[in-house]
Amino acid sequence: MRCCYWKQWRWPRTKISHLVSLGVSLKEAIKTGVSSKGPYAMSRTPITQMAMNNGWLKAQGLVSIKDQWVRFHYPVSTA
C-alpha cells in the first residue's frame, strides 16, 4: 500500500510535503522525495515506513490482512 501512495503522490514536491506532514524532517524528506528509485523500492525504505506506519494506514481506512487472517483462523469461541 505504501507503494500505491508513493505512486499517487507522483511529483517530488508532493512527496516531500506529504512526508513532512507525516513527521519526517525536511532534510530526510527531500532526500527521499527526490530519489530516482522506483515506487516499490521507496516503499521499503525506513523513512517511508516510519512516515506511513501501520497506524496511519489503518487511519486511512485500510484493513490489516494479518488481522483478518488471525480472525478467520482463530475465531473467538463463545462457549
Protein Blocks (a to p, Z undefined) as FASTA:
>chain_A
ZZmmmmmnopamlmmmmmmmnopafklmmmmmmpcbdfklmmmpmklmmmmgmklmmmno
pacfklmmmmmmmccdfZZ
